[in-house]
Amino acid sequence: MAGMFLLTAAAVSCGKGDLYDPTTRHEVSIAFDWSENPLIDGESDRPTGMKMHFYPQPTTGTGSTEAEIYEVGPTGGSVNLTMGDYKMLAYNNDTREEVVHFRNMERFETAEAYVAEATEPTEAMQDAERLPGTKSGGGVVVYQPDRLHGGVWEGLRVTPEGGASGVVKPIPMVRVIRFDVDVAEIADVASSEGLLSGVASAVNLSTGESVPGSNARTAFSMTKTAKGVVGVVTVFGVNTPDTTGTKDLSQLKLSFHLNDGSVSTVTVDVSKAVEQASGNKIVVNVEVKGLHEMYVTAQVTGWQSGGDLNIDLI
């Protein structure tokens, strides 16, 4: 994802009277272009604002190593910086504080966002925790992250002759996965929940990659349809054979509350489907059989990149 960020940059000429004063500040203009972000379908999907961290590099005139932090609107804005080299990190500032947290922000390379452990589980989380086998292994249960977007400007140089301007294209830091589950005995199902394990609980903001070893689980509700159930989950990433080998692969555990009061559960490996479906919007098709049998079976029958994520349209 390293190529996601800076579109254009240009020097801006200023007066010569302040050429060599390292404390003089020059205007730096940043515009955010959302036109290629796959999770932004229009202005209403844009975040309400962006937070920008400017990390001074060794050539910066003041010698400071502490990042300067500014907030602007979703389309960008201007700030004033002293001459020198910077790395800029930007992300939307409208995520919920109780859900998305930030750490290791002292350095550009180590800045991370992580999702909080679920201290007040939703009904779906509580139901999922009651499923057999969910108490051990698979990591802690975390909330689903809000839609976090980010971008960087690594080659920002404020020259003695003036400031700079650039256009940055933020990309999603999350992946949104829709599970379409065909259930042969759907007439017998009263409600259902899903629990996705092998979920990355943190993302590196400078690369857009999920943090290795941040293994967790997240629960989500499912909506009943004529053919089965469907649910949408948002994550920073999932463990796949490409990222973790054979360890802690992403598993989808489904629980079906039947009309007779019983509960049937089934688990299916979805890591291969998520790995082979590129992009930030993924649809995974699953087929479930035998809700009334001793052994319920499930298999992934297909997957695709992109697609409609809106359950209300089904």
C-alpha positions in Angstrom: 0.0 0.0 0.0 3.0 2.3 0.0 2.0 3.8 -3.3 -1.3 5.0 -2.1 -0.5 8.4 -0.7 1.0 11.4 -2.5 -0.3 12.4 -5.9 1.6 15.7 -6.6 3.9 18.1 -4.8 5.3 21.4 -5.9 7.5 24.2 -4.4 5.8 27.5 -3.7 7.8 30.7 -4.1 7.9 33.3 -1.3 9.8 36.4 -0.5 13.6 36.4 -0.1 13.8 38.4 3.1 13.4 35.3 5.3 15.6 32.9 3.3 18.0 31.8 6.0 16.2 32.3 9.2 15.5 28.7 10.5 12.7 29.9 12.7 10.7 31.5 9.9 7.6 29.6 8.9 6.3 29.1 5.4 2.9 28.0 4.1 2.4 24.4 3.3 -0.8 23.5 1.5 -2.3 20.0 1.5 -5.4 18.9 -0.5 -7.0 15.5 0.1 -8.4 13.7 -3.0 -11.0 11.0 -2.2 -11.9 10.2 -5.8 -10.1 6.8 -5.9 -11.0 5.6 -2.3 -13.1 2.5 -2.7 -15.1 3.1 0.5 -16.0 6.7 -0.4 -19.0 6.8 -2.8 -19.7 10.6 -2.4 -19.2 13.6 -0.3 -21.5 12.2 2.4 -19.1 9.3 2.9 -16.1 11.6 3.5 -14.9 12.0 7.1 -15.6 15.2 8.9 -11.9 16.1 9.2 -8.3 15.0 9.0 -5.5 15.1 11.6 -2.0 15.6 10.2 1.3 14.8 12.0 4.4 16.5 10.5 7.6 14.6 11.6 10.7 16.8 11.3 13.7 15.1 9.7 17.4 15.8 10.7 17.7 18.6 8.1 14.9 20.6 9.6 16.1 24.1 10.6 15.0 24.2 14.2 16.5 20.8 15.1 13.3 19.7 16.7 12.3 16.0 16.4 8.8 16.4 17.9 5.9 16.1 15.5 3.7 19.1 14.8 0.0 18.2 14.8 -2.7 20.1 12.9 -6.4 19.4 12.0 -8.1 20.4 8.8 -11.3 19.7 6.9 -11.8 16.6 4.7 -10.6 18.5 1.6 -7.4 19.7 3.2 -5.9 23.1 4.3 -2.8 25.0 5.0 -0.2 25.0 7.8 3.0 26.9 8.5 6.3 25.0 9.0 9.9 26.0 9.3 12.3 25.1 6.4 13.6 21.5 6.2 12.4 18.0 5.4 9.3 16.3 6.9 7.3 13.2 6.7 3.6 13.8 7.0 1.1 11.3 8.3 -2.7 12.0 8.0 -5.8 10.1 9.1 -9.4 11.0 9.7 -10.2 12.5 13.1 -13.9 11.4 13.5 -13.4 7.8 14.7 -14.9 7.0 18.1 -12.3 7.4 20.9 -13.7 4.4 22.8 -13.2 2.2 19.8 -10.1 3.3 17.8 -7.0 4.1 19.8 -3.5 5.3 18.7 -0.1 4.4 19.9 3.6 4.7 19.1 2.9 8.1 17.5 6.3 9.5 18.4 7.8 8.3 15.1 6.4 8.2 11.6 7.5 4.6 11.0 5.9 3.2 14.2 2.6 5.0 14.3 -0.3 2.6 14.8 -4.1 2.6 15.2 -5.6 -0.3 17.2 -9.1 -1.3 18.1 -10.1 -1.5 21.7 -11.0 -4.8 23.5 -14.7 -5.2 23.9 -15.4 -4.2 27.6 -19.1 -3.8 26.9 -19.9 -6.6 24.5 -22.8 -6.3 22.1 -25.5 -8.9 22.1 -23.8 -10.6 19.2 -20.5 -10.7 21.1 -22.2 -12.2 24.2 -23.9 -14.8 22.1 -20.7 -15.7 20.3 -18.8 -16.0 23.6 -21.3 -18.6 24.7 -20.4 -20.8 21.7 -18.5 -23.9 22.4 -14.7 -23.4 22.0 -14.7 -19.6 21.9 -13.3 -19.1 25.4 -9.9 -20.5 24.6 -7.6 -19.4 21.8 -8.2 -17.0 19.0 -7.2 -13.9 20.9 -9.3 -11.3 22.7 -12.7 -10.1 21.5 -12.4 -6.6 20.1 -14.8 -4.1 18.7 -15.0 -3.5 14.9 -13.0 -0.4 14.0 -14.7 2.6 12.5 -13.8 3.3 8.9 -10.3 4.7 9.2 -8.5 6.3 6.2 -4.9 7.4 6.0 -2.3 8.9 3.7 1.3 10.1 3.9 3.6 12.6 2.3 7.2 11.3 2.8 9.1 13.7 0.6 7.8 17.0 2.0 10.5 19.7 1.8 10.0 23.2 2.9 12.8 25.2 1.2 14.4 28.6 2.1 12.6 30.0 -1.0 9.2 29.1 0.3 6.7 26.4 1.3 5.2 23.6 -0.6 1.9 22.2 -1.9 0.7 18.7 -2.5 -2.3 16.4 -3.1 -2.7 13.3 -1.0 -5.0 10.4 -1.8 -6.1 8.7 1.5 -6.8 5.0 1.3 -8.9 2.8 3.6 -7.0 1.3 6.6 -9.8 -1.3 7.0 -11.3 -4.1 5.0 -15.0 -4.6 4.9 -16.2 -8.2 4.4 -19.7 -9.3 3.6 -20.5 -12.9 4.3 -23.4 -14.3 2.2 -24.4 -17.6 3.8 -26.8 -20.0 2.1 -28.6 -22.2 4.6 -30.6 -25.2 3.4 -32.9 -25.1 6.5 -33.3 -21.3 6.7 -37.0 -21.7 7.6 -36.0 -23.3 10.9 -33.6 -20.4 11.9 -34.9 -17.7 14.3 -31.6 -15.7 14.4 -27.9 -16.0 14.0 -24.5 -14.5 14.9 -21.0 -14.7 13.6 -17.6 -14.7 15.2 -14.6 -14.0 13.0 -11.2 -15.1 14.5 -7.7 -14.4 13.2 -8.5 -10.7 13.0 -5.7 -8.1 13.1 -6.4 -5.7 15.9 -3.9 -3.0 14.8 -2.7 -1.3 11.6 0.5 0.6 10.8 -0.5 4.1 9.7 2.6 4.8 7.6 2.3 1.6 5.5 -1.4 0.7 5.7 -0.5 -2.9 6.6 -1.9 -4.8 9.6 0.5 -5.3 12.5 1.9 -8.8 12.7 0.9 -10.7 15.8 -2.1 -8.5 16.6 -4.4 -11.5 16.7 -8.0 -11.1 17.9 -11.7 -12.0 17.3 -14.7 -9.8 16.6 -18.4 -10.7 16.6 -21.2 -9.4 14.4 -24.9 -9.9 13.9 -26.4 -11.6 10.9 -29.6 -10.7 9.0 -32.0 -13.4 7.8 -32.8 -13.5 4.1 -34.9 -15.8 1.9 -32.0 -18.1 1.2 -29.9 -17.8 4.4 -28.2 -15.1 6.4 -25.9 -12.2 5.6 -23.5 -10.1 7.8 -21.0 -7.4 7.3 -17.8 -7.0 9.4 -15.1 -4.3 9.4 -11.6 -5.2 10.3 -8.0 -3.9 10.0 -7.1 -7.2 8.4 -7.3 -10.9 8.7 -4.7 -13.7 9.1 -4.1 -15.6 5.9 -1.6 -18.2 4.8 0.4 -15.4 3.2 0.7 -13.4 6.4 0.9 -16.1 9.2 1.5 -19.4 7.4 -0.7 -22.0 9.0 -1.0 -20.3 12.4 -4.1 -18.5 13.7 -5.8 -18.5 10.3 -9.1 -16.6 10.0 -12.1 -18.7 10.9 -15.7 -17.8 10.6 -17.8 -19.4 13.4 -21.6 -19.2 12.8 -24.3 -19.9 15.4 -27.9 -20.5 14.5 -30.7 -20.2 17.0 -33.4 -22.5 15.8 -37.1 -22.2 16.3 -37.2 -25.2 18.6 -34.8 -23.5 21.0 -31.7 -25.4 20.1 -28.5 -23.9 18.8 -26.4 -25.2 15.9 -22.8 -24.0 15.4 -20.3 -24.5 12.5 -16.9 -23.2 11.7 -15.3 -22.6 8.2 -11.9 -21.5 7.2 -12.3 -18.2 5.2 -8.6 -17.2 5.2 -8.0 -18.4 1.6 -11.0 -16.6 0.3 -10.0 -13.3 1.9 -6.4 -13.7 0.8 -7.4 -14.2 -2.9 -9.9 -11.4 -2.9 -8.0 -8.2 -3.3 -9.1 -4.8 -2.2 -11.0 -3.3 0.7 -14.5 -4.5 -0.2 -14.9 -8.3 -0.2 -17.9 -10.6 -0.5 -17.5 -14.2 0.6 -20.1 -16.9 -0.2 -20.6 -19.8 2.3 -23.0 -22.8 2.2 -24.2 -24.4 5.4 -26.0 -27.8 5.6 -27.3 -30.1 8.3 -28.5 -27.8 11.0 -30.5 -30.7 12.5 -27.7 -33.2 12.1 -25.0 -34.2 14.6 -22.4 -32.6 12.4 -23.2 -29.4 10.7 -21.1 -28.7 7.6 -20.0 -25.5 5.9 -17.8 -24.6 2.9 -16.8 -21.5 1.1 -18.3 -21.6 -2.4 -16.9 -18.4 -3.8 -15.6 -14.9 -3.2 -15.2 -11.6 -5.1 -13.5 -8.3 -4.7 -15.8 -5.3 -4.6 -19.5 -5.7 -4.7 -22.4 -4.2 -2.7 -21.9 -4.2 1.1 -25.4 -2.8 1.9 -27.5 -5.5 3.6 -30.6 -3.3 3.4 -30.7 -3.7 -0.4 -30.9 -7.5 -0.3 
